[in-house]
Amino acid sequence: MTTKRKKTVILLAFVFPALLFYAVFVLAPAFGGAWYSLTNWNGLNRTYRMVGLANYIEALTADPFFLKSVGFTLKYVVFMVVLQNVIALLLAVLVESRRRSKVWFRTIFFMPNMISLIIGGFMWLFIFTKVLPYIAEHSVFAFLDKSWIGDPTYSFFAIVIVSLWGGVGYLMVIYIASLQGVPQHLKEAAAIDGANAFKTFRYVTLPMIYPALTIGIFLTLNGSFKAFDAVYSLTGGGPGRSTQVIALNIFEEAFKSSNRYGYANAKAMILFLVVFLITLIQLWLMKRREVES
């Protein structure tokens, strides 16, 4: 056996356990879900019948709650993609610009990512329903006394706040690592040429961290479309179904309201196709921008 083949065998031996777990616990359920989306299976009975694309047609044309959840999710995705990446990048720049206490600030901002968002959501539920009204009553911040959970307008922003709290730190670490890879002599050359801090960041630093931005936007898009934890722990999709995201609608369809497992899988496949197409477009645009830069 040649040296090259030995290296290939060794690499495959190391990769095989992870690939096996991925195939069993991710790929197999995914293909199974695609199959069951074409049936009327309720998740319990051994017998079911094929219904073809009827589940998909019903979800896209005759299910107002699903269509409403799609609209709410798109609104949530837009807010999260913009705010999470902007805030994470700003925090990364501010933390990296400090000469001291870098590790301290990195730890503080990253800590929420170490807590399950379900637990974090229940913590924030207490803050929104008990702490903020108390602060509003005993201080000048009367504007904090809002129906953060009961009013659909404010509950949307409550969900965004909790999601940002739980996700910004992770992206911040990615951007900090990218910022540390920007050569210092390029910044110094820009400063010598008369560029201020903003122009140096805009024309020197930002183009060099586009790969990190591509990763950040990809992760935010992917995570936002699959949002479940923050919504489930804060509002449960309420009041009514005004804050119901797609993942929560699928969950209720499969396990709560009607046990229509096949129909819920059809919705899941629609979500997968939407995320897949949008991700491909985003990666194509960002990669082209990287090349141009």
C-alpha positions in Angstrom: 0.0 0.0 0.0 1.4 3.4 -1.0 1.9 6.2 1.5 -0.9 8.2 -0.1 -3.4 5.4 0.3 -2.3 4.8 3.9 -3.1 8.5 4.7 -6.4 8.2 2.9 -7.3 5.1 4.9 -6.3 6.7 8.2 -8.3 9.8 7.4 -11.4 7.7 6.5 -10.9 5.7 9.7 -11.1 8.9 11.8 -14.0 10.4 9.8 -16.1 7.2 9.7 -17.5 7.2 13.3 -18.7 10.8 12.9 -20.0 10.1 9.4 -21.9 7.0 10.7 -23.5 9.0 13.5 -24.4 11.8 11.0 -26.0 9.3 8.6 -28.0 7.5 11.3 -29.2 10.5 13.2 -29.4 13.2 10.5 -29.6 11.8 7.0 -31.8 8.8 7.7 -34.5 10.9 9.6 -34.3 13.6 6.8 -35.0 11.1 4.1 -37.6 9.4 6.3 -39.3 12.8 6.8 -39.4 13.4 3.0 -41.1 10.1 2.6 -43.6 10.6 5.3 -44.5 14.0 3.9 -46.1 12.2 1.0 -48.4 10.2 3.4 -51.2 10.7 5.8 -49.4 9.0 8.7 -50.3 10.2 12.2 -47.1 9.1 13.8 -48.6 6.2 15.7 -50.4 3.7 13.4 -48.5 1.2 11.4 -50.7 1.7 8.4 -50.9 4.8 6.3 -51.6 5.7 2.7 -49.8 7.8 0.1 -51.4 11.2 -0.6 -48.7 12.5 -3.0 -48.4 16.3 -2.9 -51.7 16.9 -1.2 -50.0 17.8 2.1 -47.8 20.4 0.3 -50.8 21.9 -1.5 -52.8 22.1 1.7 -50.0 23.8 3.6 -49.4 26.4 0.8 -53.0 27.2 -0.1 -55.4 26.1 2.7 -53.6 26.6 6.0 -53.8 30.2 7.1 -51.9 29.6 10.4 -49.0 28.1 8.5 -48.9 31.0 6.0 -49.1 33.5 8.9 -46.2 31.7 10.7 -44.2 32.0 7.5 -44.8 35.8 7.4 -43.8 36.2 11.1 -40.7 34.0 10.6 -39.6 36.1 7.6 -40.0 39.3 9.7 -38.0 37.7 12.5 -35.3 36.6 10.1 -34.8 40.1 8.7 -34.4 41.6 12.2 -32.1 38.9 13.4 -29.8 38.8 10.3 -29.3 42.6 10.5 -29.2 43.2 14.2 -27.3 40.1 15.3 -24.5 40.6 12.8 -24.2 44.4 13.3 -24.2 44.1 17.1 -21.8 41.2 17.1 -19.4 43.1 14.8 -19.6 46.3 16.9 -18.9 44.3 20.1 -16.0 42.5 18.4 -14.5 45.8 17.3 -15.0 47.4 20.8 -13.6 44.4 22.7 -10.6 44.0 20.3 -9.8 47.8 20.7 -9.4 47.4 24.4 -5.8 46.9 25.6 -6.9 45.4 28.9 -9.8 43.2 30.0 -10.3 41.6 26.6 -10.7 38.1 28.1 -13.1 39.5 30.7 -15.4 41.1 28.2 -15.3 38.1 25.8 -16.4 35.9 28.6 -19.2 38.1 29.7 -20.7 38.5 26.2 -20.2 34.8 25.3 -21.7 33.4 28.6 -25.4 33.6 27.4 -24.5 31.2 24.6 -23.5 28.6 27.2 -27.1 28.6 28.6 -29.9 26.7 27.0 -32.2 29.3 25.3 -35.2 27.5 26.8 -33.8 28.2 30.3 -32.8 31.7 29.2 -36.3 32.3 27.8 -37.8 31.5 31.2 -35.4 33.8 32.9 -36.3 36.6 30.5 -40.0 35.8 31.0 -39.6 36.6 34.7 -37.7 39.8 33.8 -40.4 41.0 31.3 -43.4 40.2 33.6 -41.9 41.0 37.0 -38.7 42.9 36.9 -39.4 45.5 34.3 -42.8 46.5 35.6 -41.2 46.9 39.1 -38.4 49.1 37.7 -40.9 51.2 35.8 -43.0 51.7 38.9 -40.1 52.7 41.2 -38.0 54.8 38.7 -38.3 57.3 35.9 -38.3 54.5 33.3 -42.1 54.3 33.0 -41.8 53.2 29.4 -40.6 49.8 30.5 -44.1 49.0 31.9 -45.4 47.3 28.7 -47.3 44.1 28.0 -44.1 42.5 26.7 -45.7 39.0 26.5 -49.4 39.8 26.0 -49.2 42.4 23.2 -48.1 40.9 19.8 -46.1 44.1 19.0 -44.1 44.1 22.1 -43.8 40.3 22.3 -42.1 40.2 18.9 -39.4 42.6 20.2 -39.2 40.5 23.4 -38.4 37.5 21.3 -35.8 39.4 19.3 -34.2 40.7 22.5 -33.9 37.2 24.0 -32.6 35.8 20.7 -30.0 38.5 20.4 -28.9 38.0 24.0 -28.4 34.3 23.3 -26.7 34.5 19.9 -24.6 37.7 19.7 -21.8 36.4 21.8 -21.1 33.4 19.5 -20.8 35.6 16.4 -18.8 38.1 18.3 -16.1 35.5 18.9 -16.0 34.6 15.2 -15.6 38.3 14.3 -12.9 38.8 16.9 -10.9 35.9 15.4 -11.3 37.4 12.0 -10.3 40.9 13.2 -7.1 39.5 14.7 -6.2 38.2 11.3 -6.1 41.6 9.7 -2.4 42.7 9.3 -1.6 45.6 11.5 0.7 47.2 8.9 -2.2 47.7 6.6 -4.0 49.8 9.2 -0.9 51.7 9.9 -0.4 52.4 6.2 -4.0 53.7 6.0 -3.5 55.9 9.0 -0.3 57.4 7.5 -2.3 58.1 4.3 -4.7 60.2 6.4 -7.6 57.7 6.8 -9.5 58.1 10.1 -10.7 55.1 12.2 -14.0 54.8 10.3 -12.4 54.9 6.8 -9.7 52.4 8.0 -12.4 50.0 9.1 -14.6 50.6 6.0 -11.9 50.2 3.4 -9.2 48.0 5.0 -10.7 45.9 7.8 -14.2 45.2 6.5 -13.1 43.8 3.1 -10.6 41.5 4.8 -13.2 40.0 7.1 -15.8 39.2 4.4 -15.3 35.4 4.9 -16.3 35.8 8.5 -19.3 37.9 7.5 -20.3 35.2 5.1 -20.2 32.7 7.9 -22.0 35.0 10.3 -24.9 35.7 7.9 -25.1 32.0 7.0 -25.4 31.0 10.7 -27.9 33.7 11.4 -30.1 32.8 8.5 -30.0 29.2 9.3 -30.7 29.6 13.0 -33.4 32.3 12.5 -35.5 30.2 10.1 -35.3 27.3 12.6 -36.1 29.5 15.7 -38.0 27.6 18.3 -36.6 27.9 21.8 -37.0 31.6 22.5 -40.6 31.7 21.1 -41.6 28.5 22.9 -40.3 29.6 26.3 -41.5 33.2 26.1 -44.9 33.2 24.4 -45.6 29.7 23.2 -46.6 31.3 19.9 -49.2 33.5 21.6 -51.1 35.6 22.2 -53.3 33.5 20.0 -50.9 32.5 17.3 -49.6 35.9 16.6 -45.9 35.1 17.4 -45.9 31.5 16.0 -42.8 30.7 14.0 -42.7 27.9 11.4 -40.8 25.4 13.7 -43.4 25.9 16.4 -46.3 25.5 13.9 -44.7 22.2 12.7 -44.3 21.0 16.3 -47.9 21.7 17.2 -49.1 20.1 14.0 -47.2 16.9 14.7 -47.4 16.5 18.5 -50.2 18.7 19.9 -53.2 19.8 17.8 -53.9 17.0 15.4 -51.0 14.5 15.3 -50.8 14.9 11.6 -47.2 13.7 11.3 -47.1 13.4 7.6 -48.6 16.9 7.1 -46.1 18.3 9.6 -43.3 16.7 7.7 -44.5 18.3 4.5 -44.3 21.7 6.3 -40.8 20.8 7.5 -39.7 20.0 3.9 -41.1 23.3 2.7 -39.0 25.0 5.5 -35.9 23.0 4.4 -36.3 24.1 0.7 -36.8 27.7 1.6 -33.7 27.8 3.9 -31.7 25.8 1.3 -32.6 28.2 -1.6 -32.0 31.4 0.5 -28.7 30.0 1.8 -27.5 29.2 -1.7 -28.3 32.7 -2.9 -26.7 34.3 0.1 -23.5 32.3 -0.2 -23.3 33.1 -4.0 -23.7 36.8 -3.4 -21.3 36.9 -0.5 -18.6 34.8 -2.2 -18.9 37.0 -5.3 -18.4 40.1 -3.1 -15.4 38.4 -1.5 -13.8 37.9 -4.9 -14.6 41.5 -6.0 -12.9 42.8 -2.8 
